[in-house]
Amino acid sequence: MISILIPTINRSEFVRRALQYYAQTGFNGWVCLGDSSNEEHQANIRAAIQSVQDRLHVIYRYFPSPPYTNAALCLRELIELVPTPYAVYSGDDDFLVPRTLEKCAAFLKAHPDYSAVNGLSVALTLNGAGAHGEITEARSVGAQRLESPRALERWVGYVRQSMSTQYYVHSLDAWRRMYRDAPNVPSRYLGPEFLPGSLSAILGKITDIDELACVFQVNQAKNFGWRTHSLYALMMSPQWTASVHAVRESIIQALMEQDGLSREETQRVFDQEFWRHLNFMLQGHYRLHHPEPLNVYDALKRRRWLVEIYRGLQNRRTLPRRPIPLKRRLRPGEPLHDDFMPVYQAITAPPPRWHGVASVSPSR
């Protein structure tokens, strides 16, 4: 019922790891690879595909860059190759749990008013930037739950939480709509993440189920990330202004179609929330690249006991019950353990040797 969309560029080590993982876990859907790598990495990826071709369905396409200058343009083409009714995005260094993906697809089939569903997510840090090594940290990742009947309220919730919904299972029709306008948005972040995530929330409700679905690797050697790039740098690029206007028009049109609002009202809310979103991100990225206090609260962060006092004064209500620690949920006997162990084994196993380079057909 489901296909996994993976764009990649010059990271064949991670692609090989992912293909081996999905083959070993018995994933019976399709892995759709959009590759913009150089010749060496292309050859390695083709060899990796051939090594699993009797156990895994793979669709491979090469997308040269340029003209495919960001992941959104690559994904837009991959979506048209998907042979299943549901699809999900994955980074080349991440893992999705096949059993949970099928449950998400079944949920969407039974709940047509929902556009997306996901499970629990875990972020892992390794002792190096490669595909194999020792896990040094594991933490839970928050999830989107946007269940208002109004598209505008769901979109505002998405913008304020600023968490991507691309790792959520969507119908193929939803994916097509999310990336329809990608060629008009050449800017990074706006085209590959903000616009499709916004449309995901506008098209229907979003929720999560209590099953392990995603394991992310926090990898600082990515081609694009906020530790090496910033929103300010994107705003200085020549593509920024055209991208903002295209995103604005696409989202306003979608909101008007879903809620029947006037253009004036929709535009007012978009401008307010988008401005708020940019302000929030600019402050965060400034602190990331220039660690100096911007306000009183930032200065207090240097003394943790003062932070607790500050938070207590800001909110006197009873604090919510803390979630079960991740380590407890992953230990033997816990529900997440069986789904997590194949990921653990794929990461901590010694890196395999390449056994030559072979070519494969561009389909399976």
Buried (B, 14 or more C-beta within 10 A) or exposed (E): BBBBBBBBBBBBBBBBBBBBBBBBBEBEBBBBBBBBBEEEBBBBBBBBBBBBBEBBBBBBBBBEEEEBBBBBBBBBBBBEBBEBBBBBBBBBBBBBBBBBBBBBBBBBEEEEEBBBBBBBBBBBBBEEEBBBBEBEEBBBBEBBEBBEEEBBBBBBBBBEBBEBBBBBBBBBEBBBBBBBBBEBBBBBBBBBBBBBBBBBBBBBBBBBBEBBBBBBBBBEEBBEEBEEBBBEEBEEEEBBEEBBEBBBBBBBBBBBEBBEBEEEEBBEBBEEBBEEBBEBBBBBBBBEBEEEEEEEEEEBEEEEEEEEEBEEEEEEEEEEEEEEEBEEBBEEEEEBBEBBEBBBEBBEEEEBEBEEBEEBEBEE
